[in-house]
């Protein structure tokens, strides 16, 4: 049995066919710029998409959720040994030192 999807349209539930052809847009689609945010690496205020992409390249970061299924991820080293060591340290009573005041950027 196929799973069906419905949307609320003009006061009633209508079956949604995601494979149906889409109507032609009446005009150009405009995407607004991003909301300003503080970079998690160095706290710099990022206000544009262009600066966002530049900052990702500069810091070697990857925007999670922006990958396409056909893109292959880079080969990364296994994390299991690090996780195992961290768990053993915590079980042995290790507690990380508190962060100094002012390290995290404030909004």
HELIX and SHEET records of a PDB file:
HELIX    1   1 UNK A   49  UNK A   59  1                                  11    
HELIX    2   2 UNK A   80  UNK A   91  1                                  12    
SHEET    1   A 2 UNK A   5  UNK A   9  0                                        
SHEET    2   A 2 UNK A  12  UNK A  16 -1                                        
SHEET    1   B 2 UNK A  37  UNK A  38  0                                        
SHEET    2   B 2 UNK A  45  UNK A  46 -1                                        
END                                                                             
